[in-house]
Amino acid sequence: MVQSVPGAELARLEDRGQPERRPHPRHRHVQELHVTDAGREALRRADAVQEM
């Protein structure tokens, strides 16, 4: 399931280099969001804190 991310939150995450927008390979009006290495690291840290 895909969840909607409010624009301001997405902009904040993009400023941190965590997600990256890429054009959809077939639909020129669609942008896909991909998690970067920095985003995966942030998720790993968040999971570690949650497990405490």
mmCIF file of the C-alpha atoms, coordinates in Angstrom:
data_MODEL
# 
_entry.id   MODEL 
# 
loop_
_atom_site.group_PDB 
_atom_site.id 
_atom_site.type_symbol 
_atom_site.label_atom_id 
_atom_site.label_alt_id 
_atom_site.label_comp_id 
_atom_site.label_asym_id 
_atom_site.label_entity_id 
_atom_site.label_seq_id 
_atom_site.pdbx_PDB_ins_code 
_atom_site.Cartn_x 
_atom_site.Cartn_y 
_atom_site.Cartn_z 
_atom_site.occupancy 
_atom_site.B_iso_or_equiv 
_atom_site.pdbx_formal_charge 
_atom_site.auth_seq_id 
_atom_site.auth_comp_id 
_atom_site.auth_asym_id 
_atom_site.auth_atom_id 
_atom_site.pdbx_PDB_model_num 
ATOM 1  C CA . MET A 1 1  ? 0.000  0.000  0.000   1.00 0.00 ? 1  MET A CA 1 
ATOM 2  C CA . VAL A 1 2  ? 1.295  3.457  -0.868  1.00 0.00 ? 2  VAL A CA 1 
ATOM 3  C CA . GLN A 1 3  ? 0.801  6.200  1.673   1.00 0.00 ? 3  GLN A CA 1 
ATOM 4  C CA . SER A 1 4  ? 0.573  9.870  0.841   1.00 0.00 ? 4  SER A CA 1 
ATOM 5  C CA . VAL A 1 5  ? 3.314  12.107 2.222   1.00 0.00 ? 5  VAL A CA 1 
ATOM 6  C CA . PRO A 1 6  ? 2.423  15.780 2.759   1.00 0.00 ? 6  PRO A CA 1 
ATOM 7  C CA . GLY A 1 7  ? 4.496  18.138 0.608   1.00 0.00 ? 7  GLY A CA 1 
ATOM 8  C CA . ALA A 1 8  ? 6.241  19.917 3.488   1.00 0.00 ? 8  ALA A CA 1 
ATOM 9  C CA . GLU A 1 9  ? 7.304  16.618 5.076   1.00 0.00 ? 9  GLU A CA 1 
ATOM 10 C CA . LEU A 1 10 ? 8.576  15.296 1.750   1.00 0.00 ? 10 LEU A CA 1 
ATOM 11 C CA . ALA A 1 11 ? 10.554 18.507 1.181   1.00 0.00 ? 11 ALA A CA 1 
ATOM 12 C CA . ARG A 1 12 ? 12.147 18.127 4.627   1.00 0.00 ? 12 ARG A CA 1 
ATOM 13 C CA . LEU A 1 13 ? 13.150 14.544 3.883   1.00 0.00 ? 13 LEU A CA 1 
ATOM 14 C CA . GLU A 1 14 ? 14.505 15.543 0.458   1.00 0.00 ? 14 GLU A CA 1 
ATOM 15 C CA . ASP A 1 15 ? 16.608 18.266 2.104   1.00 0.00 ? 15 ASP A CA 1 
ATOM 16 C CA . ARG A 1 16 ? 18.180 15.485 4.176   1.00 0.00 ? 16 ARG A CA 1 
ATOM 17 C CA . GLY A 1 17 ? 18.797 13.387 1.058   1.00 0.00 ? 17 GLY A CA 1 
ATOM 18 C CA . GLN A 1 18 ? 16.602 10.528 2.287   1.00 0.00 ? 18 GLN A CA 1 
ATOM 19 C CA . PRO A 1 19 ? 14.149 10.066 -0.606  1.00 0.00 ? 19 PRO A CA 1 
ATOM 20 C CA . GLU A 1 20 ? 14.833 10.705 -4.262  1.00 0.00 ? 20 GLU A CA 1 
ATOM 21 C CA . ARG A 1 21 ? 12.315 11.439 -7.002  1.00 0.00 ? 21 ARG A CA 1 
ATOM 22 C CA . ARG A 1 22 ? 12.743 9.653  -10.311 1.00 0.00 ? 22 ARG A CA 1 
ATOM 23 C CA . PRO A 1 23 ? 10.574 9.793  -13.394 1.00 0.00 ? 23 PRO A CA 1 
ATOM 24 C CA . HIS A 1 24 ? 8.366  6.763  -13.987 1.00 0.00 ? 24 HIS A CA 1 
ATOM 25 C CA . PRO A 1 25 ? 9.772  4.746  -16.893 1.00 0.00 ? 25 PRO A CA 1 
ATOM 26 C CA . ARG A 1 26 ? 6.471  4.708  -18.836 1.00 0.00 ? 26 ARG A CA 1 
ATOM 27 C CA . HIS A 1 27 ? 4.269  7.461  -17.417 1.00 0.00 ? 27 HIS A CA 1 
ATOM 28 C CA . ARG A 1 28 ? 5.839  10.831 -18.040 1.00 0.00 ? 28 ARG A CA 1 
ATOM 29 C CA . HIS A 1 29 ? 3.582  12.653 -15.564 1.00 0.00 ? 29 HIS A CA 1 
ATOM 30 C CA . VAL A 1 30 ? 4.417  10.312 -12.670 1.00 0.00 ? 30 VAL A CA 1 
ATOM 31 C CA . GLN A 1 31 ? 7.306  10.683 -10.239 1.00 0.00 ? 31 GLN A CA 1 
ATOM 32 C CA . GLU A 1 32 ? 8.421  7.713  -8.172  1.00 0.00 ? 32 GLU A CA 1 
ATOM 33 C CA . LEU A 1 33 ? 9.942  8.068  -4.726  1.00 0.00 ? 33 LEU A CA 1 
ATOM 34 C CA . HIS A 1 34 ? 12.935 5.893  -3.885  1.00 0.00 ? 34 HIS A CA 1 
ATOM 35 C CA . VAL A 1 35 ? 14.650 5.572  -0.518  1.00 0.00 ? 35 VAL A CA 1 
ATOM 36 C CA . THR A 1 36 ? 18.336 6.529  -0.696  1.00 0.00 ? 36 THR A CA 1 
ATOM 37 C CA . ASP A 1 37 ? 21.194 5.050  1.325   1.00 0.00 ? 37 ASP A CA 1 
ATOM 38 C CA . ALA A 1 38 ? 20.814 7.988  3.733   1.00 0.00 ? 38 ALA A CA 1 
ATOM 39 C CA . GLY A 1 39 ? 17.113 7.174  4.076   1.00 0.00 ? 39 GLY A CA 1 
ATOM 40 C CA . ARG A 1 40 ? 17.830 3.512  4.781   1.00 0.00 ? 40 ARG A CA 1 
ATOM 41 C CA . GLU A 1 41 ? 20.339 4.524  7.451   1.00 0.00 ? 41 GLU A CA 1 
ATOM 42 C CA . ALA A 1 42 ? 17.776 6.839  9.094   1.00 0.00 ? 42 ALA A CA 1 
ATOM 43 C CA . LEU A 1 43 ? 15.241 3.992  9.100   1.00 0.00 ? 43 LEU A CA 1 
ATOM 44 C CA . ARG A 1 44 ? 17.821 1.628  10.618  1.00 0.00 ? 44 ARG A CA 1 
ATOM 45 C CA . ARG A 1 45 ? 18.543 4.135  13.412  1.00 0.00 ? 45 ARG A CA 1 
ATOM 46 C CA . ALA A 1 46 ? 14.825 4.695  14.048  1.00 0.00 ? 46 ALA A CA 1 
ATOM 47 C CA . ASP A 1 47 ? 14.232 0.945  14.288  1.00 0.00 ? 47 ASP A CA 1 
ATOM 48 C CA . ALA A 1 48 ? 17.138 0.597  16.748  1.00 0.00 ? 48 ALA A CA 1 
ATOM 49 C CA . VAL A 1 49 ? 15.683 3.315  18.989  1.00 0.00 ? 49 VAL A CA 1 
ATOM 50 C CA . GLN A 1 50 ? 12.219 1.749  18.819  1.00 0.00 ? 50 GLN A CA 1 
ATOM 51 C CA . GLU A 1 51 ? 13.618 -1.622 19.921  1.00 0.00 ? 51 GLU A CA 1 
ATOM 52 C CA . MET A 1 52 ? 15.015 -0.147 23.151  1.00 0.00 ? 52 MET A CA 1 
# 
